[in-house]
Amino acid sequence: MVAAGVLGFLPGFAGAAEIDGGALSVWWSIPFAGILLSIALLPLLAPAFWHHHFGKVSAAWTLAFFIPFAALFGPALAGGSLVHALLAEYIPFIVLLTALYTIAGGIFIRGNLHGSPARNTGLLAIGTVLASVMGTTGASMLMIRPLIRANDNRNHKTHVVVFFIFLVSNVGGSLTPLGDPPLFLGFLKGVDFFWTLRHIFPETLFLAGSLLVIFYLLDSWYYRKEGVLPVDPTPDTRRIGFDGGINFWLLAGVVALVLMSGFWQGAPVFRVWGTEVGLQGMVRDAGLVALTLISLKLTPASVQHSNQFSWG
């Protein structure tokens, strides 16, 4: 933001025109591919380096795009594009993601389920449905630990986590802007909140249903193959239930704020260094920050400890 502020004083910055991204050469996508490959591969190939320098790596790929872009198209257009990306897309997305991550991380499903094929499939189905309501991040935070506890005495359980990633962390978020980041960015650009629910619900249902059936058959095969399971290391001493229930109300607040920002028409619009920022978006983001802080304040430390909640 400091860099954006400095660029704001450059001549012509405030009136910088937008550029048609489709007109750019494919070579401009190399830094984007580079940062994706860095995120995917460096934690595996050079974990110590990545852990200490991931911020520098990200900054390097960003500058690999920004500096040539500014040199070729001018600092005014480059700065205007930077501020637009920050205010109109990146900050709202990070604020929403932080709210969902924090609030879902404040809900702990206590008790111990035993991971039979039917029960595992049921847990995956519940998480898949929740993903479009509380985001793939929120649903993953909520459901992964009960699923791990349910299968902690299984010998073959890697496939359970793989299908969890398929269903809860990806496919399940296909139906609302709360579910997946690209859908939320589309919502910020004016796509109707319920567009995906109206247009791709059958396809999502087919994909999720197919994956659940495949998982059930695969898990049943592994389950029969294991025979007598080892003693479950998780004691059945606590009744199934929720701790940190106040966060369900806060999740409802997140949904309400996002819906409000989409339905509130005619709100005042402010221009910030050439980027239009609507009052409804400002109210939404401020509300999401407030809900995040409320969750951190009201969630018992024991719940976050049980969820192994951390900013890492």
C-alpha positions, 0 to 999 in steps of 0.5 A, a space after each residue: 500500500 505504501 508503494 501504491 501511495 507513492 505511485 499515486 503522486 505520479 503524473 496521470 496515475 489517478 486517471 490511468 486507463 485499464 489494459 485488456 489482459 487478453 491482448 498481452 502475450 503469453 510470456 506475461 504469464 511466466 511470473 504467475 506460473 513461476 509463483 504457482 510452481 514455487 508454492 507447489 514444489 519448493 515446500 517439497 524440494 527445499 522446505 528449509 529455504 521456502 519456510 524462511 524465504 517464501 515472502 522474498 520468493 513471492 516478491 521476486 515473482 511479483 516484481 518480475 511482472 511489475 517492473 517490465 510492465 511499468 517499463 513498457 506501459 508506463 508507471 501510471 498504468 502499472 500503478 493504477 493496475 496495482 491499486 485496482 488489484 489490491 483494493 478491488 480484489 486482493 484485500 476483500 478476498 483476504 479479509 473474507 478468507 481470514 474471517 472464514 478461517 478464523 471463525 471455522 477454526 473456533 468450532 471444535 467437533 468433540 467426541 470420537 466417530 469410528 471410520 467405517 466406509 458409510 460414516 466416512 462417506 457421510 462425513 465427506 458429504 456433509 463437508 462437501 455441502 458445508 463448503 459452499 456455505 462456509 467456504 472450502 477453507 472453513 469447511 476443511 478447518 471444521 471437518 478435517 480433524 473429526 475425519 482424522 480422529 475417526 480413522 486414526 486406528 485404520 491402517 489404510 487412510 491416505 485415500 480418505 484425506 485425498 478424497 477430502 481434498 477433492 470433495 470438501 476443499 475443492 468441488 464442494 465450493 462450486 455453488 456460491 461465491 463463499 465457496 471458492 476464491 474465483 467465484 468470489 472475485 466474480 461476485 466482486 465484479 458483479 456476477 450474481 451470488 446465485 449464478 453458479 447455483 442456478 447454472 451448474 448445480 446438476 454438474 456439481 451434484 454429478 461430480 460430487 456424487 460420483 466421487 462419493 460413490 468411488 470413495 465408498 467402494 474404495 474405502 469398503 475394499 480397504 476396510 475389508 482388507 484390514 480385517 480386525 482393526 487395532 485398538 482405537 487410540 482416541 477414547 470414547 469419553 465425550 459425547 458428540 457435539 460442538 464447542 465454540 458454538 457462538 461461531 455458527 452465529 458469526 458464520 451466519 453474519 459472514 453470509 449476511 454481509 456478503 449477500 448485503 454487499 451484492 444486493 445493496 444497489 446505489 451505494 456511494 462510490 469513492 475513487 481511490 487512486 483511480 479505483 472505484 470502491 463502493 460503500 457496500 464493499 467497505 461495510 462488508 470488509 469492515 464487518 468481516 474484520 469485526 466478526 474475525 476479532 469477535 471470534 478471537 475474543 469469544 472463542 475459548 482458548 481450549 477450543 483453538 488448542 483442540 483444533 490446533 489453530 494457528 496462523 501458520 
